Amino acid sequence: MIDVDVYLEISDLFRFRYDPAVLSAIAERPYRFRELVSRLERQTDGRHVDDNAVGRSLRRLANDNHVRKSKMRDGDRLVPVYAITDEGRLQVRLYQAVIDVYRRIQRDDDAG
């Protein structure tokens, strides 16, 4: 029998395109917004990463308590810095588990 709730829960993990990538990057270390966008662009072979989409992703992740926004002094000004929370780390582990299963299935399909 199909467990529709599980399918919906899994699809919700990837509902917003940038959320998994943004959260996974921030899991490595805290980022300023521009640094984060540049990091994502480097990871996608220089493809354009939409600033607005990343900003919406950060707001969603902060609202879900996966990311914490704080201020850091940069010379005379304070700039926002985004860091992962404990709940965010759990979410990254969930993303990674889904990716691991996906890769295993792909390898099995390629081998078989």
Rosetta blueprint (number, residue, H / E / L):
1 M L
2 I L
3 D L
4 V H
5 D H
6 V H
7 Y H
8 L H
9 E H
10 I H
11 S H
12 D H
13 L H
14 F L
15 R L
16 F L
17 R L
18 Y L
19 D H
20 P H
21 A H
22 V H
23 L H
24 S H
25 A H
26 I H
27 A H
28 E H
29 R L
30 P L
31 Y E
32 R E
33 F H
34 R H
35 E H
36 L H
37 V H
38 S H
39 R H
40 L H
41 E H
42 R H
43 Q H
44 T L
45 D L
46 G L
47 R L
48 H L
49 V L
50 D L
51 D H
52 N H
53 A H
54 V H
55 G H
56 R H
57 S H
58 L H
59 R H
60 R H
61 L H
62 A H
63 N H
64 D L
65 N L
66 H L
67 V E
68 R E
69 K E
70 S E
71 K E
72 M E
73 R E
74 D E
75 G L
76 D L
77 R E
78 L E
79 V E
80 P E
81 V E
82 Y E
83 A E
84 I E
85 T L
86 D H
87 E H
88 G H
89 R H
90 L H
91 Q H
92 V H
93 R H
94 L H
95 Y H
96 Q H
97 A H
98 V H
99 I H
100 D H
101 V H
102 Y H
103 R H
104 R H
105 I H
106 Q H
107 R H
108 D H
109 D H
110 D H
111 A H
112 G L
